[in-house]
């Protein structure tokens, strides 16, 4: 479909006519050449003179050419655009942030992998998260790792393969030996401040209690609730541990409840996988279908047409002038000195 970006420029179409009417051409009078022997010249040529000739038709053709070229140039100024068929694109309406604990206790080997080998907690978490992210096509995801301090490993992106690859490279202790869950939630809230979507979810995975946060996890959870962020907490490892590595299930439950999320306990890899299966059902994929129609500028078409019209008109004018009959030559007796003297 053809459309114009500036259709109001069509009001300039009569502008040359107004200029011709309001600014007429400057006319001066000059004395004509008088030939007292014009009748004898006419008789010698053998032709009958007539006024006008092809002057009027030529003026009309030139005027028509100018009008057509002006309208074509005006059409180009109106910026014609060709609107192509509509395209549809799915746009994610959910941001999903993963908080992954990398404290020293995540090195405890009390999980088994798919082959039955005993592995540490982080290895089991990475394997399950890798499968979880592979099923989140269409969502935006980000990753924050935390230990003694939180760090944004991957900002929000639709490139989930990048998230999976960066997670595979994480190691225990790279963010410090202790656990700062509250600060990790606070960093997640800050990341969501720049998020344009409405559905915002945090999934926090930890195997210990908060020992290093400047902001307690429950206070950070209340701030998250005010921001419309839902926090799901996943406790991994043995709940019977004591000391600094003790699993603080009470705090994790309070964080989830305060934001309207869920608390899960994963004692082994199979249970951890089932948790992410449940999260898949809770955090269903949400998308908006955005429709737009590409526009292609075609202003060059009327400009090319104006150029072709002007060149064609000039070619016709030159052709007709070359074919116009030339005056008949005078006879020898007519131009002889004797005849000229008589």
N, C-alpha and C positions, 0 to 999 in steps of 0.2 A: 504494500500500500504506500502511495506517495503522499507525503505531507510536507509542510513548510514550517520552519522554526520561527520565521518573522513574516507572517502573512500580512501584517499591517502595512508593509512596504508597498503593497499593491496600490495604495492611495497616491503613490508618486507616478503612476502611469501617465496622467495628463500633464506632467511637469514640463516636457518640451513644448506642448501646445500653449501652456500659460506663458512660458518664456518667449515664444514667438509672438504672442498677442501683447504681452506687457512690454517686451523689449524688441520692437520692430527693427528691421535692418536699416542701416543708415543709407539714405538715397541721395545722390547728387545728380545734377543735370549738366550735361555736356553738349556742346554744339555738334550736330551730326555732320558727316562729310557729304557735301552736295556735289553731285556730278551732273552738269548741264547736258552732257551727251549720253545719259543713261539709256535713253531709248535706242540709240545707235548701237550701244554695247549689247543690249538685249537682242537686237536684230542680228548682230554678228554671231552671237552664240547659238542662235536658233532655238532657245529655250524660253518657256513662259515663266516668269518669276511669280512666286506666291509666298505669302507671309506665314510665319509660324513654323513650317516644316515639321521636323520630328522633335522640336523643342518641348512641347507640352507633354507628349508621351514619355519622353526621357525624364522630365521632371517628376512625373507621377511614379515612374518605376524607381527613381532614386529615393523619393519620399517614402514609398512602400518599403524599400530596403532599410531605410533608417528607422522606420517605425518597428519593423520586425526585430531588428538588432537591439533597439532600446528595450523592447519587451523581454527579449531573451536575457539581456544583461540584468534587468530588474528581477527576473525569475531567479537568476543565480544569486543575487543579493538577498533574496528571501530565504536562502539556504534550504533548498529542497533536500529531503531525506527519504530514503527508502526503508520502510519498517519491515523487517523480516519476520518469519514465523516465530511465535513465542517459544522461549526455552524455559524449562522447569529445573529448579535446583533445590535440593534438600539442604536446609540450614539447621544445624543443631540448636536445640533450645535448652540443653542441659550442660552444665560444667561439672565434671566429676574430678575431685582431688583426692589422691591417695597419700596418706601419711604413713611412712614406713619407718619403723624403729630399727636403728642400726647400732644400738648400744651393745656393750660387751656381752650381755647375757644372751643375745641372739646367736652367739656362737655355740650354745649348748646343743649337743647332738642327742635329741630325744624324738626326732621325727624320722619317718621312712619315706623314700621316694617311690615312684611308680614301679621300680624294679625290686623293691623290698630292701634296699640298702639303707643303713642308718645315716642320716644327714643332719646338719645343723638346722636350726629354726629358720634362718634367713634363706637358705637354699630351698626349703620347702615352700616358704612364702613366695619367693620369686617364681617358682614353677607354677604355683596356683594363680598368681597374679598374671603371669604371661598368658595362661589360658583364658582368664577373665577378660583381659584387655582385647584379646583376639575376637571376642564376641561383642565388643562395644562399638562396632563400626557405626559411624554417624554421630557419635558423641564427641565432645571435646574433653580431653583428660589432661591432668597435670600431676606431677609427682613432687612431693616434699619429703626429704629424708631428715631424720632427726636423731640426735644422740644427746650430747651435752648442749648442743645448739641446733636449731633447724636451718635447713638450706633448701632453696627451690632448685630441685634437680632438673625438672622439665616444666616450663610454663605451659599454660593451657594451649593445647594444639589438637587438631584433628588427625595429626600424624601419629597414630597409635603405635605404629611400628617403631617410631623413634622412642616412645615411652618404654616399650618392651626392651629395646636394645640398651637404653640407659640403665634400666633396672638390672639387667643381667650383669652390668659392670660394677654394681655396688658391692661393697665388702663391709664386714662387721668392723666397727670402730672408726670408720672414715669421718664420722661426725662427732666423735668423742665417746668416752666410755659410759657416761651416765645417761639418764632419760629426762627429756624436757618436753613432755607431751603438751603442757599448757602453752608453751611458747610456739610449738609447732601448729597448734590450732590458731593461735594469734597470727602467725605468718600466713596461714591459709585464708583467714578473714581478710588480710591485707591484699592477697592476690585476687580475691573475689570482688574487691572494691572496683577493679578495672574490668570486671566481667559484665557484658551487656545483657546476659540471659537472666531469666527469672528463676529457673530451677537450679539450685546450687546444692551439691552434696559432697560431704567429706566422709571418707572411709579411713579410719585410724586403726593401725595394727601395732600392737605393742605387747611385750611379754613381761613388763616390770611396772613398778610404781614410779610416780613422778618424783625425781630427786634433784632436779636442776633447773626447773622453770622459775622465771621471775613472776609469771602470772599463773596462779593455780588453774588446773584444767576446768574446774567447775565454773570459775568466773569467766574464763574464755568461752565456755559453752553458752553462758547467758548472753554474752556479746554476739555470738554466732546466731543465737535464736532471734535477737533483735534485727539482725541483718538478713533473716530469712534463710539461713543455712542449716541444713539437716546434717547431723553427725552420727554415723554408725560406728560403733566401736567393736573391735575384734580382739579378744584376749587370747593369746597363744601361749602354749607351754603348760607347765605343771603348776596348778594353783596351790600346791602344798609347799612351795619354796618359801624360805624365810630370809630375813635380812633385807639388804637393799634391792635384791633381785625378786622380792616377794611380789606376786601378782596382785595388784590393787583392783579387784573386781568392783568394789563398791564405787570407787571414783569413776571407773569406766561406765558403770550402769547409770550413775548420776549425769554424766556428760551426755549419754545417748538420750536419756529421758528428758533432760532439759531442752533438747532441740527437736524432740519428736522423732528421734531415730531409734535404732534397735541395738541391743547388746548381744554379742555372740561369744561363745567360748569354743576354742579349737584345741583339742588335746592331741590330735594327730592329723596327718595330712588328709585323710579321707574326710574327716569332719571339717577341716578347713575348706576343702573343695565343695562340700555341701553348703557351707555358709555362702560362698560366692554364687552358688546356684540359686540360693534364696534371694541374694541381693540382685541377681539378674531379674527375678520376678518382681521385686519391690521397685527397683530403679529401672523401669521399662524405658525403652528408647523413645525420646520425644523429638520430633522434628517439625519444622515449618517448611512448607513448600513455597518457594519464592519463584514467581513468574516474572520474566522480563522479556522485552522484545528488542533485539539489537537494531540499531539505527546505522545506516550507511549514508554518508554525505555523497550526493550526486550533483553538486553544483557545477561540476565540470561539463556536464551534458549540455545545459543551455549555453554555456560559454563556447563550447565547441560548435554548437549549432549556429551561434551568432557569427563566428569566424567563417564557417562554411558559406553562410548566406551572403556575407559581404564579399568573399572571394568569388562566388558564383555570379553575383551581380556585376562585379567589375569585369569578369571574363566575358559575360554577355555584352556589356557595353563596348568593350574593345572589339569584339567580334562584329557587332553591328556597325561600328564606325569603320572597320576595314572593308565591309561590304557595301557601304553607301556609295552611290554613283558619283563619279568625279565629273566636273564640267567638261563639255565637249571642247576639244581644241579648236582654236580659230583657224580658218583657212589661210593659205599663204597670201592670197590677194587682200584678205582683211587686215593683215598685219604688215603689208608692204608700205614703204615710206610714202608712195604715191597715194595709196588709199588713205593713209593716215593724214596726209596733208590736205586732202580735198574736203 
